[in-house]
Amino acid sequence: MHLLTNYFGDFYLTRMLMQRGMAAIYLVAFLTVRNQFKPLLGERGLLPAPDFLRHATFRETPSLFHWRYSDRLLDWVAWSGIGLAVLALAGITETGPIWVSVAAWLALYALYLSVVNVGQTFFGFGWESMLLEAGFFTAFLGPSHVRPSVIPIVILRWMLFRTEIGAGLIKLRHDRCWRDLTCMYWHYETQPLPNGLSWYFHWIPRPVHRFSAGYSHFVQVVAPFFLFAPQPVAFVAGVILISQQAVLIISGNYSWLNWLTVVLGFSAFDDRVWRYAEPVLAGRPLAWDAVLWVLGLVVLALSIQPALNLISKAQMMNYSYNRFHLVGAYGAFGNVSKERYEVVIEGTTDAVITPATEWKEYAFKGKPGDVRRRPPQVAPYHLRLDWMVWFLPFGVAVTGHGIRVHGHKLWFLRFVKRLLENDARILGLMRGNPFADGAPTHVRAQFYQYWYTTAEERRATAAWWRRELLGTYMPAVNLGMMVDL
C-alpha cells in the first residue's frame, strides 16, 4: 500500500473535498425533488408516478415507491435527502464509525435512486446517473478519522476518465463541426439554457472559437489518460479537466453536470502538492479492506461494457447498463445545433379568437422568451420543465414552406391543460402568471427562431435576442378540448 500511496498520492484532503462537494450537489438535487417532483410527477402531475408504477416492477426500477406512492411520502424522501445532505456537508456524518459514514451515503444514493427510477423523462438526464454512481462510490471513502484507501479514489478517477473520454469521442464521431473545429461558432447561442455571459462568449472572435474546440479535444481525449499517471502528473491532468469545467460553468447552465465533474476532478489531487500533511489517522480494519477489494473487483467486472462502448463505432451516450445506474456510459454534445428554435406559449381571456385577439406570453425561469430579458444564472439548480420545453423543437421539421410538427408529447398536452386551469403548482415552476386575475380561455404555442443580437443591436434596442415567428406549434385550444387528458 505504501507503493500505491507514492504512485497515486495522499488523500486526506482529497477525500474531504470530494465528500463536501458531493454533499452540496446532493443538497441541490434533493431541493429540485422537493420543489418540482409533485407538479411534474406527483399524484396530479404531468406524468403521474402512480400510473408509471402500475406498469413497472421493482426488479426493473428499484424504488421504495413500489411499496406505495403518495405526495406525502415524496415529501418525506425529499426532506430526508436534504437533511442527510446537510449533515454530510457539515462533516457530521464523517465523525463516527465507518458504518455511519457508509450508511449515510448509501441512504442518499438509495433515496435519489428511488426518485430517478420513477422520474421518467423528467429525470432522464445523464447527470442523474452520474450523481448516483459518484454518490454510491463516495460511500466507500470512509470517515475522516480512518486512513483513506486508494481503491475508491481510483474508481472515481475511472468514472471521470469515462465521462471525459466519452464526451470527447462522441464529439469526434458524430458532428463534423467538431472535426473542422467550428462547433463553438454556434454552441453558446444554441445551448439549452444560456446565462448572462453566454452572449459575450458567442461574440468571441472565430479564431478563438476554433482554438477552443481544438483545446476541448485535447482536454477530453488526451488529458484523461494522465489521470492514472504518477503524481504530480495526475494532479496536473485533474487541474486541466477542472479548468475546462470552470469555463463551462461561467458560460452556460448545465444543472450540476459541470459541478459534479469538478468534484470528480478532485480525485486526481494529491495532498502533498499542497504541502498538506495527513493528521494521525486510525488504520483501516481488515474487514473494511476486504470490502474495498471486493468493491474494486465488482467495478472491474461492471466496467467491461462501458469500456467496450468507448471503442465502439456505435458509441452510446449517457447509458446505464444496470438498473442501479452504476458504471455507466457518459458524454455530451455529440451534435451541436446550428439554429435555435423556441416554443413560446401564449394565452388569452377572449371567449372567441379573432385576428384582434390579444395574446400574453408565459415566461419560464431560465428558458429564453422575452428578447429583452438577460439570460439568468440558474445552475447548479436544475429547471426540469425549462429543459423539457427546450427539447420540443427537435420534433419539428423546419422547411422553406413553414414547419411540420410531428405530434405533441403527452406531458406537454397536460401542461397546457394545467395552464388553462391556472394550476398553482405548475405555475410555480414558471417565472410568473400573466393571468393572475383569472384563468385563460385559450392557450396556444408559437414556434420561433432566435438569434443573439449584435453589439450594435443591443445598444439600440437593449435586447439580448432577436426572433422571427416561423409558424404555430400548437393551435389555440380551450379546456373543453382537453377533457380526456
N, C-alpha and C positions, 0 to 999 in steps of 0.2 A: 504493500500500500504506500510505502514511502516513495517508491519509484513512480507510482501513479501521481502522487502529490507533486513531485518535482516536475512531472510532464504536464499535468493539467492545471496545477495551481492550488492555492488555498482558497477556501470557500466560505469562511465565516461571514464576511461582509457581503459576499455574493448571495448567499442564502437569505440574508436579511433583506437585501434589495428585492430579490425575487418574491419573497413571501409578502412583503408590504405592497409591492406593485400588483401582484395577483389579487390581493385582498381589495385594493382600490378598484380594480376592474370588476371584480365580482360585486362590489357595492353598487357600481353604476348599472351593471346588468340586472341586478335584482330590483333596482329602482325603476328600470323600464318595465319589468314584470309587474310591479305594484301599480304603476301609472297607466299601462297600456294593455295588459293582457285581457282584462274584463271587457272593455269595449270592442276589442278585436276578436276575442276567442272565448269569452265567458258565456254564461247561460243564455244571454241575449246578444252575443257577439256576432260579428260578420261571418265567422266560420266557427260555430259553437263547438267547444271541446267535447261536450257530451255526445254530440252527433258523431264526431270522429271516433270516440271511444267505443261506440256501439259496433263499429266495423273493424276495430283493431284489437290485437291481442297483446298481452303483456310480453310474450316471447318476442314479438316483432318490435314493440315500442315500450321498453321498460319504463314505468312511471307509477308513482304512488297513486295517481289519479285513476288507475284501473280499479282501485278499491272503491272509490266513488269520486265524482267531481261535484264541487259546489263553489260558488264565488267566495264563500266564507273560507273554505279550505284553501283556495288560491291565495287569499289574503294571508292566511297563516304561513303558507310556504314562502311568500314574498317577504314578509316581515321576519321570518326565521332566517332567511338568507341574508337580509340586511343586517340583522343582529350579529350573526356569525361573522360576516364580512367586517363589521366594525370592530369586533373583538380581535380578529386576525390583523386588521390594520393597526391596532394599538399594540400588537405583540403579545396580548394576554394569552392567546392560545398556545404560545411557544414557551410558556414559563413552567408548564407542568411536565408530567411524564410523557414518554414517546407516544403512548396510545392516545392521549388527549389531543396532541397536535394532529396525529393521523386522523382521528375520528372527526375533528372539526373540519379539516379539508375535504375528507370524503363525504361528509354531510353536505357541504357546499356543492360538491360535484353532484351528489345524488339528487338534491333539491333542484338544481338547474337542469339536470338531465330529465327529470320528471316534467319540467316545463317545456323544454325543447322537443321532446318526443311526442307531445300533443299539440305543439305550436304550429304545425303545418307550414304553409307558405310564409307566414309572418315571422317564423323562427327558422327559416330555411337558409339563412346566410352562412357563409363559410366560417365567419369568426365565431359563430355559436359553437361549432365543433372544435375550433381551436381553443376556445376558453375551457371547454370541457376536458379536452386532452391535457392542456397545460395545468389546469387545476388538479386533475387526478394525480399527475406525477409530482406536483408540488407537495402533495401529502407526504411524500417519502423523503423530503429534505430534512425532516426531523426538527425537534425543538432547539432553542438557542443554546442550551447548556450541554448538548451532546455533539461530539465531533461529527461534522458532515461527511457523507460518503460521496465518492466521485460518481457512483452509478446513476443516481437521479440527475446529476448535473449533465452527464454525457447524454442521457436520454433526452433531456430538454434541449441540449445543443443539436441533437439529431432531429428533433422537431423543428428547430429554427432552420437547420440545413434544408429539410424537405420543404418548408414554407418558402424560402428564398429561391432555391433551385427550381421548385415547381413553378413559381411565378416567372422566373427568367425563361425557362424552356417553353412555357405555354405562350409567351410573347413571341419568341423566335419562330415557333412552329405555326402560329395562327395568322397574325396580321402582318402583311407586307410592310406596313409603315414602321413596324419595329425594326425590320431588317434594313430599310433605307433611312432609318433614323429621323422620320418625320412625324411620328405619333404625337410628340409633345406640341406640335402645331395646334392640335385640337383638344388635347386632353383636359386642360384647365377650363375650357368653355363647355365641354360636354360631360364632365364628370357628374355623378349623381347629385350631390349637394355641394355646390361651391361655397366658399366662405368669402369674407371681405377682402382677402388678399389674392384670391384666385384671378380676379380681373387683372391685377398688376402682373402676376406670373404669366398670364396669357400674352401680354404685350411685350414680354422679353424678346430681344432680337432673335431671329430664327437660327443663326449660328449657335447661339447659346442653347436653344431647344435641341438642336442636333447633338451637341456635346452632352446634354443631359440624358438623352436617350442612349447614347453610347456608354456613358458612365453607368447608367442603370444596368446595362448588360454585364459590365464588369462587377458591379456590386452583387448582382443576383446569380450570376453564372460562374464567376471565378472566385470571389472572396469567400463564399461559404465553405469551400474545401479547406481553407486555412483555420476553420473553427476546431479542427482536430489536430492542428499542428502544436508543437511545444509552446509554452509561454516564453516570451510575451507575444508571439505571433498570433495566437488565438485571440488574445486581448485586442490587438490592433484590428483583426478581422471583425470582432464584435463592435468596436467603435465605428468602423466603416459602415456596417449594416445599420447601426443605430442612427448615424448621421443622415443616411438617406431617409429613414423613417421620420426624422425630425422635419425634413423638408416637406414630406407628405402631410405631416400634421399641421404645419402652418399654412399649407396651400389648399386644403380641402377638408371635407368632413367624411370620414370613413368609419364612423362609430368608434369602437375600441380596437379595430384591426391594427392600426399602426402602433397604438399604445401597448397592445399585447406583444407585438413583435419587438418593441423596445425592451419589455420585461424579459422576453426570451433572450435578447441580446446580452442581458446581464450575465447569463450563464457562461459567457466567454471570459468574464472578468477574473482577474487574479488579484487577491488581496495584496500580494507582495508588490504589485505595480504601484499601489497607493502607499507603500511602506506601512501597511497596516498589519500589525501582529495579532494573531489569534489569541484570545484570552485562554486561560487554562480550562479545558473542556473535559467532560467525562467521556470515557471511551464508549464505543458502541457495544451493546450486548451482543453476544454471539447469535442469539435468535434473531435479532434485528438485522444483522449482517446476512443471515441466511435468507430472510425475507427479501432483502435488496437484491441478492444474487438471483433468486427466483424471478423477481420482477424484471431484471435485466434479460434473462433468458426468454421470458414471455414476450417482451418488447422485440427481441431479436426475431422471434417467430412471426409476430404480427407485422414486422417491417418488410417481409418478403414481397407482398403485393404492392405496397406503395413504392418500394424501390424499383420493382419491375415497371410500374407505371411511369416513373421518371424517364426510362429509356424507351418507352413505347411511342410509336408514331401517333397512336390514338390516345395520347395522354389525357387523362381526366383531371378536372379541376374541382376542388372543393367537394371531394367524395369521401364518404365514410364506408369502410369495409365491414363494419360491425355496428350493431345497434347501440353500443356503448360509446361510440364516437371517439375511439382511441386509435392512435397511429394511422391517421387518415392521409389523404392527398390534398394538398392546398395549392393555391395560385390565384392570381387576379389579373384582370385587364389583358386577357389574351387577345381581345379585339378592342379597338378604340373607335367610338362613334365619330363620324366627321360632321354630323349635323345634330343640333339639339332641338328636340321636339318636346312640347309640353301639353298635357291635358289640363285645361283650365275649366273649372266647374263654376257654373253661374246659376243663380236663382232669381225668381221674380214673384211678386204677390199679385200680379194681374190674373184675373179669372180667365180671360181669353187672350191668347197670344196673337199679337198683331205686329206689323213692322215697326210700330211705335213703342213696343214694349220695352221697358227699362229693365236691364239685367244687372245684377250685382254679383261681383266675384267673391268666391270663398278663398280665403288666404290660408296657406299652410305655414307651419312654423319654420320650416327650413327650405322647402322647395321653391324655386323661382316662380313668381307670379307677377306682382306689381313691378313694373320695369324700373321704378324709382327707388325701390327698397334695396338697401345694401344687403347682400347675402350674409346671413348670420353665421357665427361660430357656434356649433352645437355639439360636435364631437368632444369627448368620447361618448356622450349620450347618443342613443340610437333612436331616431324618429322612424318607427317602423311603417307607419301609414305613408309618410312622405316618400320613403324608398319604394314602396309598392306602387304608388301612383307614378313615380319616375319610370318604372318598368313598363307601364301600359303602352307607350308609343312603339315598343318593339313588336307589338301585334298589329301594327298599322302599315299598310303599303302606301308609300307616297309616290305618286306618278305625276306626269305633266298635265294630267287631266283632273287632278284632285287626290283625295285619299280614299283608301278602301279599308274598312275596319273589319277584321276577322273575328267578329263576335266580342262579347263582353264577359269578363270574369264574374263568377257568382258573387264573390266578395264585393266587387265594385257595384253591382246592381243593388246589393243590400246596403252598401254605403250610401248610395243615392237615396234609397228609401229612408234611411235614418235622417238624412238631411231634410227630406220632406216632412218628417215627423218632428224636426227640431230636437233631435235626441241629444240630451245634455252630455252623455258620456262620449259620444263620437265627436261632438263639437268641442269637447275638452281637449281633444287631440289636435285641434286646429288653432290657428292664430287668433281667430275671432269669429263672431257670428254676425253676419250682415243683416240677419232677420231676428234680432233680439226681441222685437215687439210682437212677433207672430210668425208662424211657420210659412215658408214659401208655398205657393200653389203649384209651381212648376220648377224643375231643375233640368239643366242641360249641361253638356260638356263640349267645349270647343277645342280645336286642335291647332296649335300654333307652332311656328318655328321661331326660335330665339337665337339672337347673336349678342355678343358683348358690344357695347358702344365703343367707338374710338375715343381717344382723349379729347378730340375736338367736340364730338357729340356730347360727351359727359359735361364738358364746360358749358355747352349751350343749353342742355336740357336737364342736367342733374340726374340723368337716367343711367343705370348700370347696364341695362339691356335695351335692345330694340326687338320688336317682334312683328310677325306677319301671320294673319289668320289664313290657314290652309283649308279648313273645312270643319265639319261638325263630327265630333267623335261619337256623341250620343244625342239624338234629337230630344226636344223637351218632353218630359214625362211628368205626370201627376201621380198622386198617391193611389188613386184608383187603378192605375195601370200596373202597380207593383204588389198587388194583393197576394200573389202566390209565392212571394219571397219571405 
